[in-house]
Amino acid sequence: MTDTSQIREHMEVIGADGVHVGTVDRVEGDHIKLTKKDSSAQIEGAEGQHEGHHHTIPLGLVADIEGDQVRLSATGANAQNFEEEAD
């Protein structure tokens, strides 16, 4: 099991396919809160609909932490299905 206490602000969150999902703002409870700036910014088909507010991803999707990256067990597109709006 991955030690999610290692997740820090400004780490990049990437899907299992290497697609950028977002940037860590902070961990809140059992979710990673992504920054408003690029929450789902590069996921195909997500442009515009997720801008301007925070999204969260369940910590249960974290597969590994490598350097400054949080790698998810789901692809970038699938991770979007688990995102919840925080604002």
C-alpha positions in Angstrom: 0.0 0.0 0.0 1.2 3.5 -0.9 2.0 5.9 1.9 -0.3 8.8 1.0 1.1 10.9 3.8 4.0 11.6 1.3 1.6 13.6 -1.0 2.6 17.3 -0.9 1.3 20.6 -2.4 2.2 21.2 -6.0 2.8 17.5 -6.9 1.6 16.5 -10.3 -1.2 14.0 -10.4 -1.0 11.7 -13.5 -3.1 8.8 -14.7 -1.9 5.3 -15.2 -1.5 6.2 -18.9 0.8 9.2 -18.0 -1.9 11.8 -18.7 -1.7 14.9 -16.5 -4.8 14.9 -14.3 -4.1 17.9 -12.1 -1.9 19.5 -9.5 -2.2 18.8 -5.7 -3.5 21.7 -3.7 -3.7 19.6 -0.5 -5.0 16.4 1.0 -8.4 16.7 2.7 -9.6 13.6 4.6 -9.6 10.7 2.1 -9.3 12.9 -1.0 -6.7 14.8 -2.9 -7.9 18.3 -3.6 -6.6 19.6 -7.0 -5.8 23.2 -7.7 -8.4 25.2 -9.6 -5.8 26.3 -12.2 -5.5 23.0 -14.0 -8.0 20.5 -12.5 -8.6 18.1 -15.4 -7.1 20.6 -17.8 -5.5 18.1 -20.1 -8.0 15.3 -20.1 -9.5 15.0 -23.6 -13.1 16.3 -23.7 -12.9 18.0 -20.2 -11.9 21.4 -21.4 -14.1 24.2 -20.1 -16.4 22.1 -18.0 -14.1 21.7 -15.0 -12.4 25.1 -15.0 -12.6 27.6 -12.2 -13.2 25.4 -9.2 -11.5 22.7 -7.2 -12.0 19.0 -7.8 -11.1 16.1 -5.6 -9.8 12.5 -6.3 -10.2 9.7 -3.8 -6.9 8.6 -2.2 -7.9 5.1 -3.0 -6.9 5.7 -6.6 -3.3 6.4 -5.7 -1.1 3.6 -7.0 2.3 5.1 -6.4 4.3 8.2 -5.5 7.3 8.8 -7.7 9.4 11.9 -6.9 7.1 14.8 -7.5 4.3 12.8 -9.1 1.3 11.0 -7.8 0.5 8.2 -10.1 -3.1 6.9 -10.1 -4.3 3.4 -10.8 -6.9 4.7 -13.3 -6.2 6.3 -16.6 -6.6 10.1 -16.9 -10.0 9.8 -18.5 -11.2 7.2 -16.0 -9.9 9.3 -13.1 -12.1 12.2 -14.3 -15.1 9.9 -13.6 -14.1 9.7 -10.0 -13.6 13.4 -9.6 -16.0 15.3 -7.3 -16.4 19.1 -7.4 -15.3 20.6 -4.1 -16.7 24.2 -4.6 
